[in-house]
Amino acid sequence: MNRFWNAVVRPLFDIVQPKHVVEIGAATGLNTRNLLQYCKDNKEIGVRLTSVDPAPSFDIDSFKEEYGVDFNMDYRLSIDALPDIADADIILIDGDHNWFTVFNELKIIEKTHRESYPIIVFHDTGFPYGRRDVYYTPENIPEQYRQPHYKKAITPYQSTLQEVGINPHINNADHEFGKKNGVLTAIEDFIDESILSFSFIQVFGNNGLGIMALHSSLEGNPKLKEFMDGISVSEMLTDYYLDYERQFHQEHCNALSYAIESAYWQSATQNVSEEKNNLVSEIDSLIKRNKELEDKCAELENNNTLTKAELKRILASRTYRLGNSVRKAYRFFVHSNTE
Ligand SMILES: C[S@@+](CC[C@H](N)C(=O)[O-])C[C@H]1O[C@@H](n2cnc3c(N)ncnc32)[C@H](O)[C@@H]1O
């Protein structure tokens, strides 16, 4: 939502001049800051902000202190908090991006704002959650409205979830399109069912932004009508932009696959080179051992030659031959006496 602030949302605020702004889904407070700055810039007309988010991840008190405006943080789920809000002029819906939540948010707002329906600004009307549910906390959604879902990745041109792609860490519906699936489907179903008559336009890119207003509000506010007409895109270009957004995400998925593959090959190459270094050092130590053994062999051979020469010299010596004759005579003598 934050990325649409300067180009679309702030100009819309300048036309509508809301007194009470409601933000559903504040997260890190990126867009909350924009809204608080708007409240501060328009302090003299008393603009206030209610943010609804069960798990905001910024310091609420320091935001309050920094901007010094009327800011209420409501930590309930939107469908619990909205019944208590009856005077919003603009509601920004960027919380749990699934059919059940968005459809019921709109139903509640319809009940609580019978007198003057607010302008609703939605994020995520485009790819990937326009036609596919995602659940922050699946148990919060009644079972019959929960699509089968997995923590697996979305890719632009495949309905089923994949290993590599967008948002693999959250509970994505396992298929795209079909009934009661996605933010845009919820908005269309609500508009179809409502007895009120709405105008709805989309801004493409950055996951899509939708703006919904009563026809009667546009009739009563020519500047608002001009603004909505200025943004609205012909049906022919709608398909072009929707495909362009998918192509954009496909590039991202391709880059992701490439990065994963490169990392794989880099680590495989590193393993092979480590293995090669180990083998080279093993060969070095074998060559060294071989040289030691060759030296030992040469030494033994040399000793052998010396021993043989010594033996030959002993066998040829007069002392040995004399001793030998004595040994033979002695054996003959012993043999003769024992018979
Ligand atoms: C996409 S982020 C909001 C981003 C924010 N609007 C911005 O522009 O920076 C969605 C937020 O919605 C909150 N959320 C999830 N389910 C919700 C619900 N049922 N009601 C209200 N907020 C919800 C989450 O806690 C999360 O902080």
Ligand as a Chemical Component Dictionary entry (heavy atoms), coordinates in Angstrom:
data_LIG
# 
_chem_comp.id                   LIG 
_chem_comp.type                 NON-POLYMER 
_chem_comp.pdbx_formal_charge   0 
_chem_comp.three_letter_code    LIG 
# 
loop_
_chem_comp_atom.comp_id 
_chem_comp_atom.atom_id 
_chem_comp_atom.alt_atom_id 
_chem_comp_atom.type_symbol 
_chem_comp_atom.charge 
_chem_comp_atom.model_Cartn_x 
_chem_comp_atom.model_Cartn_y 
_chem_comp_atom.model_Cartn_z 
_chem_comp_atom.pdbx_ordinal 
LIG C1  C1  C 0  0.578  -6.674  4.223  1  
LIG S1  S1  S 1  0.740  -6.230  5.853  2  
LIG C2  C2  C 0  0.271  -4.565  5.899  3  
LIG C3  C3  C 0  1.217  -3.641  5.202  4  
LIG C4  C4  C 0  0.958  -2.168  5.462  5  
LIG N1  N1  N 0  -0.379 -1.785  5.157  6  
LIG C5  C5  C 0  1.940  -1.331  4.646  7  
LIG O1  O1  O 0  1.532  -0.719  3.650  8  
LIG O2  O2  O -1 3.138  -1.298  5.006  9  
LIG C6  C6  C 0  -0.559 -7.078  6.612  10 
LIG C7  C7  C 0  -0.756 -6.825  8.089  11 
LIG O3  O3  O 0  -2.099 -7.219  8.385  12 
LIG C8  C8  C 0  -2.146 -7.765  9.663  13 
LIG N2  N2  N 0  -3.327 -8.644  9.732  14 
LIG C9  C9  C 0  -3.417 -9.954  9.408  15 
LIG N3  N3  N 0  -4.668 -10.390 9.581  16 
LIG C10 C10 C 0  -5.377 -9.348  9.990  17 
LIG C11 C11 C 0  -6.742 -9.159  10.338 18 
LIG N4  N4  N 0  -7.625 -10.173 10.266 19 
LIG N5  N5  N 0  -7.128 -7.937  10.749 20 
LIG C12 C12 C 0  -6.245 -6.920  10.822 21 
LIG N6  N6  N 0  -4.955 -7.018  10.481 22 
LIG C13 C13 C 0  -4.536 -8.215  10.081 23 
LIG C14 C14 C 0  -0.843 -8.500  9.837  24 
LIG O4  O4  O 0  -0.524 -8.601  11.208 25 
LIG C15 C15 C 0  0.115  -7.593  9.031  26 
LIG O5  O5  O 0  0.795  -6.734  9.897  27 
# 
loop_
_chem_comp_bond.comp_id 
_chem_comp_bond.atom_id_1 
_chem_comp_bond.atom_id_2 
_chem_comp_bond.value_order 
_chem_comp_bond.pdbx_ordinal 
LIG C1  S1  SING 1  
LIG S1  C2  SING 2  
LIG S1  C6  SING 3  
LIG C2  C3  SING 4  
LIG C3  C4  SING 5  
LIG C4  N1  SING 6  
LIG C4  C5  SING 7  
LIG C5  O1  DOUB 8  
LIG C5  O2  SING 9  
LIG C6  C7  SING 10 
LIG C7  O3  SING 11 
LIG C7  C15 SING 12 
LIG O3  C8  SING 13 
LIG C8  N2  SING 14 
LIG C8  C14 SING 15 
LIG N2  C9  SING 16 
LIG N2  C13 SING 17 
LIG C9  N3  DOUB 18 
LIG N3  C10 SING 19 
LIG C10 C11 SING 20 
LIG C10 C13 DOUB 21 
LIG C11 N4  SING 22 
LIG C11 N5  DOUB 23 
LIG N5  C12 SING 24 
LIG C12 N6  DOUB 25 
LIG N6  C13 SING 26 
LIG C14 O4  SING 27 
LIG C14 C15 SING 28 
LIG C15 O5  SING 29 
# 
